[in-house]
């Protein structure tokens, strides 16, 4: 039987990063993955493939709608080859997961393929082509999450689908009904809307991306309506049925009236739930909470002191980069270091176009906490860079403490917001004031000038270009 200092169960962004950091710190490390490729949901059926399709569909959308204005004329009809688009996406996935294989070899991490299951707190049974058992002084649970469903919906994975199936459709839907106006539903909805599908978004809450700042929801809703999405908020779905190639969704609107939507595909994107199937946590003395998440303390340690858990399987935002931070945190904790994570500074991003990104507190949260704050906002359309690229939608909003001017939250929607939010994270990590950012030189012309201008607006309402 092989013995390890650390065994990691699950090879998603949290798991593989934890394994690498453990190896860097001199620990003999193993990683256990039940699927044939490493990388977990994110690399195989999540973040990476969805971005590939978003990028491809964006190119098509530009070719059809914007090239002529740029003086680019394409004779004949611009056509979508969905099969080739899906194949390119898969090539991106294969290259990325292959990169994880390389990193495991480079760091001398032993990879076991099979379902990892606790025999006890220090022994793991791995059921693959053959059954193996390993011993580990410490174990990191990084088993991630899977798509949630509503109890009355039967997913046939053909017409009534999750994000996994939406990434490999054989045809462009005529009418895609998306249940859930969160990140996943909106991103995949935009992919197929660009490719020509009619898209209806049905959301239970009174706005899309309901966990983000209300101003971002309003702006993105405006953009989506302009793109002829049908947005149905404050709708409670109560049944989803398939009749042949048609899917019928029935819901109650905010007046309590029954409404019906008919389409050829229905994407159920109502969030994700922690995945611990087959882990046999009881045998290791690891407790789960009432939502199926692994219970952890402030050190991400479970009820079994030598077993830790990270990522989607524990409380907090289900984000790949949050899992990565937790993976490094646990590796360093096991090594006797004293790492730190500020969960308030984990950014959230929606990769639609315009992109949406935020870090820190929303206005709603500050009001609820009774914190006095000031707001500085700047529209993207006032930037020369935005006009040059025809990306005029959106704004940057900075929330700062009314007394100290410390930045409490940054919320943005616009071109490249996903990349720009890192500036806000750095500023807030060092407890910068709005005036600090307003006095830093930002290259011209860039989208990031909107951050400087919003900071100027928050400082003394002295934005320069509006």
MOLINRA-V20737 format. One record per residue. N is the residue number from 1. RES is the residue in three letters. OMEGA is omega in radians with two decimals (* if undefined). Layout:
BEGIN
N	RES	OMEGA
N	RES	OMEGA
END
This chain:
BEGIN
1	UNK	3.11
2	UNK	3.13
3	UNK	-3.09
4	UNK	2.98
5	UNK	-3.12
6	UNK	2.95
7	UNK	3.11
8	UNK	3.11
9	UNK	-3.09
10	UNK	-3.02
11	UNK	3.03
12	UNK	-3.11
13	UNK	3.09
14	UNK	-3.06
15	UNK	-3.07
16	UNK	3.10
17	UNK	3.08
18	UNK	-3.12
19	UNK	3.13
20	UNK	-3.11
21	UNK	3.08
22	UNK	-3.14
23	UNK	3.10
24	UNK	-3.10
25	UNK	3.02
26	UNK	3.14
27	UNK	3.05
28	UNK	-2.91
29	UNK	3.02
30	UNK	3.04
31	UNK	-3.08
32	UNK	-3.13
33	UNK	-3.07
34	UNK	3.12
35	UNK	-3.05
36	UNK	3.10
37	UNK	3.09
38	UNK	3.05
39	UNK	3.07
40	UNK	-3.13
41	UNK	-3.01
42	UNK	-3.04
43	UNK	-3.04
44	UNK	-3.04
45	UNK	-3.08
46	UNK	-3.01
47	UNK	-2.98
48	UNK	3.13
49	UNK	3.13
50	UNK	3.10
51	UNK	3.10
52	UNK	3.14
53	UNK	3.07
54	UNK	-3.12
55	UNK	-3.14
56	UNK	-3.11
57	UNK	3.10
58	UNK	3.09
59	UNK	-3.14
60	UNK	-3.13
61	UNK	3.10
62	UNK	-3.12
63	UNK	-3.09
64	UNK	-2.96
65	UNK	-2.95
66	UNK	-3.06
67	UNK	-3.07
68	UNK	3.13
69	UNK	3.11
70	UNK	-3.13
71	UNK	3.12
72	UNK	-3.10
73	UNK	-3.14
74	UNK	3.14
75	UNK	3.13
76	UNK	-3.05
77	UNK	3.04
78	UNK	-3.05
79	UNK	3.05
80	UNK	2.98
81	UNK	-3.03
82	UNK	-3.14
83	UNK	3.14
84	UNK	3.12
85	UNK	3.12
86	UNK	3.13
87	UNK	3.09
88	UNK	3.10
89	UNK	-3.11
90	UNK	3.11
91	UNK	3.09
92	UNK	3.13
93	UNK	-3.09
94	UNK	3.13
95	UNK	-3.10
96	UNK	3.13
97	UNK	3.06
98	UNK	3.09
99	UNK	3.10
100	UNK	3.06
101	UNK	3.14
102	UNK	-3.11
103	UNK	3.11
104	UNK	3.13
105	UNK	-3.11
106	UNK	-3.08
107	UNK	3.11
108	UNK	3.11
109	UNK	3.11
110	UNK	-3.13
111	UNK	3.08
112	UNK	3.10
113	UNK	-3.13
114	UNK	-3.13
115	UNK	3.12
116	UNK	-3.09
117	UNK	-3.13
118	UNK	2.96
119	UNK	2.97
120	UNK	-3.03
121	UNK	-3.12
122	UNK	-3.14
123	UNK	-3.12
124	UNK	3.05
125	UNK	-3.13
126	UNK	-3.11
127	UNK	3.10
128	UNK	3.06
129	UNK	2.98
130	UNK	-3.10
131	UNK	-3.13
132	UNK	3.03
133	UNK	3.08
134	UNK	3.09
135	UNK	3.14
136	UNK	3.08
137	UNK	3.11
138	UNK	3.08
139	UNK	3.05
140	UNK	3.08
141	UNK	-3.13
142	UNK	-2.99
143	UNK	2.96
144	UNK	-3.05
145	UNK	3.04
146	UNK	-3.09
147	UNK	3.04
148	UNK	3.07
149	UNK	3.01
150	UNK	-2.98
151	UNK	-3.08
152	UNK	-3.13
153	UNK	3.05
154	UNK	-3.14
155	UNK	3.09
156	UNK	3.10
157	UNK	3.05
158	UNK	3.09
159	UNK	3.06
160	UNK	-2.83
161	UNK	2.97
162	UNK	3.12
163	UNK	-3.12
164	UNK	-3.13
165	UNK	-3.12
166	UNK	-3.13
167	UNK	-3.10
168	UNK	3.10
169	UNK	-3.14
170	UNK	-3.14
171	UNK	3.06
172	UNK	3.14
173	UNK	3.00
174	UNK	3.11
175	UNK	3.12
176	UNK	3.06
177	UNK	-3.13
178	UNK	3.07
179	UNK	-3.12
180	UNK	-3.12
181	UNK	3.08
182	UNK	-3.04
183	UNK	-3.00
184	UNK	-3.11
185	UNK	-3.11
186	UNK	3.13
187	UNK	-3.11
188	UNK	3.05
189	UNK	3.14
190	UNK	3.09
191	UNK	-3.03
192	UNK	3.04
193	UNK	3.12
194	UNK	-3.08
195	UNK	3.02
196	UNK	3.13
197	UNK	2.90
198	UNK	-3.09
199	UNK	3.04
200	UNK	3.11
201	UNK	3.14
202	UNK	-3.04
203	UNK	-3.12
204	UNK	-3.12
205	UNK	-3.06
206	UNK	3.08
207	UNK	3.07
208	UNK	-3.00
209	UNK	-2.98
210	UNK	-3.13
211	UNK	-3.12
212	UNK	-3.13
213	UNK	-3.05
214	UNK	3.13
215	UNK	3.11
216	UNK	3.12
217	UNK	-3.10
218	UNK	-3.11
219	UNK	-3.14
220	UNK	3.10
221	UNK	3.13
222	UNK	3.14
223	UNK	-3.12
224	UNK	3.11
225	UNK	3.09
226	UNK	3.12
227	UNK	3.07
228	UNK	2.89
229	UNK	2.98
230	UNK	-3.06
231	UNK	-3.11
232	UNK	3.13
233	UNK	-3.09
234	UNK	3.10
235	UNK	3.13
236	UNK	3.14
237	UNK	3.14
238	UNK	3.03
239	UNK	3.06
240	UNK	-3.11
241	UNK	3.11
242	UNK	3.05
243	UNK	-3.06
244	UNK	3.13
245	UNK	-3.14
246	UNK	3.08
247	UNK	-3.13
248	UNK	3.12
249	UNK	3.08
250	UNK	-3.11
251	UNK	3.01
252	UNK	3.09
253	UNK	-3.02
254	UNK	3.07
255	UNK	-3.12
256	UNK	3.13
257	UNK	3.12
258	UNK	3.06
259	UNK	-3.06
260	UNK	3.08
261	UNK	3.13
262	UNK	3.11
263	UNK	3.10
264	UNK	3.04
265	UNK	3.05
266	UNK	3.10
267	UNK	3.11
268	UNK	-3.13
269	UNK	-3.07
270	UNK	3.11
271	UNK	-3.10
272	UNK	3.13
273	UNK	-3.09
274	UNK	-3.08
275	UNK	3.12
276	UNK	-3.09
277	UNK	3.06
278	UNK	-3.08
279	UNK	3.13
280	UNK	-3.08
281	UNK	-3.10
282	UNK	-3.09
283	UNK	-3.13
284	UNK	-3.11
285	UNK	3.14
286	UNK	-3.09
287	UNK	3.03
288	UNK	3.08
289	UNK	-3.05
290	UNK	3.09
291	UNK	3.08
292	UNK	3.11
293	UNK	3.08
294	UNK	3.13
295	UNK	3.13
296	UNK	3.04
297	UNK	-3.11
298	UNK	3.10
299	UNK	-3.09
300	UNK	3.13
301	UNK	3.13
302	UNK	3.11
303	UNK	2.97
304	UNK	-2.91
305	UNK	-3.13
306	UNK	-3.11
307	UNK	-3.12
308	UNK	3.09
309	UNK	-3.05
310	UNK	2.98
311	UNK	-3.03
312	UNK	-3.07
313	UNK	3.06
314	UNK	-3.11
315	UNK	3.10
316	UNK	-3.11
317	UNK	3.11
318	UNK	-3.09
319	UNK	-3.12
320	UNK	-3.08
321	UNK	3.02
322	UNK	3.10
323	UNK	3.12
324	UNK	3.14
325	UNK	-3.14
326	UNK	3.10
327	UNK	3.10
328	UNK	-3.14
329	UNK	-3.11
330	UNK	3.12
331	UNK	-3.11
332	UNK	3.07
333	UNK	3.13
334	UNK	-3.13
335	UNK	3.09
336	UNK	3.09
337	UNK	-3.13
338	UNK	-3.11
339	UNK	-3.08
340	UNK	2.99
341	UNK	3.00
342	UNK	-3.06
343	UNK	3.09
344	UNK	-3.07
345	UNK	2.99
346	UNK	-3.07
347	UNK	3.04
348	UNK	-3.07
349	UNK	2.96
350	UNK	-3.00
351	UNK	2.96
352	UNK	2.97
353	UNK	0.06
354	UNK	3.09
355	UNK	3.13
356	UNK	-3.14
357	UNK	-3.11
358	UNK	3.01
359	UNK	3.13
360	UNK	-3.02
361	UNK	3.00
362	UNK	3.07
363	UNK	-3.13
364	UNK	-3.13
365	UNK	3.14
366	UNK	3.10
367	UNK	-3.13
368	UNK	-3.12
369	UNK	3.13
370	UNK	3.14
371	UNK	3.09
372	UNK	-3.06
373	UNK	3.05
374	UNK	-3.04
375	UNK	2.99
376	UNK	-3.08
377	UNK	3.13
378	UNK	-3.10
379	UNK	3.14
380	UNK	-3.06
381	UNK	3.11
382	UNK	-3.14
383	UNK	3.04
384	UNK	-3.14
385	UNK	3.13
386	UNK	3.12
387	UNK	-3.13
388	UNK	-3.09
389	UNK	-3.13
390	UNK	3.08
391	UNK	-2.95
392	UNK	-3.07
393	UNK	2.95
394	UNK	-3.10
395	UNK	2.95
396	UNK	3.13
397	UNK	3.10
398	UNK	3.08
399	UNK	-3.10
400	UNK	3.11
401	UNK	-3.05
402	UNK	-3.08
403	UNK	-3.02
404	UNK	-3.10
405	UNK	3.10
406	UNK	3.14
407	UNK	-3.10
408	UNK	-3.14
409	UNK	3.07
410	UNK	-3.06
411	UNK	-3.07
412	UNK	3.01
413	UNK	-3.10
414	UNK	3.11
415	UNK	3.06
416	UNK	3.10
417	UNK	-3.13
418	UNK	3.12
419	UNK	-3.05
420	UNK	-3.05
421	UNK	3.14
422	UNK	3.10
423	UNK	3.14
424	UNK	3.12
425	UNK	3.13
426	UNK	-3.12
427	UNK	-3.08
428	UNK	3.08
429	UNK	3.13
430	UNK	3.07
431	UNK	3.14
432	UNK	3.01
433	UNK	3.06
434	UNK	-3.14
435	UNK	3.09
436	UNK	-3.13
437	UNK	-3.09
438	UNK	-3.11
439	UNK	3.09
440	UNK	-3.14
441	UNK	3.05
442	UNK	-3.09
443	UNK	3.13
444	UNK	-0.06
445	UNK	3.05
446	UNK	3.06
447	UNK	-3.08
448	UNK	3.06
449	UNK	3.12
450	UNK	3.11
451	UNK	3.11
452	UNK	-3.11
453	UNK	3.10
454	UNK	3.10
455	UNK	3.06
456	UNK	3.13
457	UNK	-3.14
458	UNK	-3.06
459	UNK	3.11
460	UNK	-3.10
461	UNK	-3.07
462	UNK	3.02
463	UNK	-3.02
464	UNK	-2.96
465	UNK	3.06
466	UNK	*
END
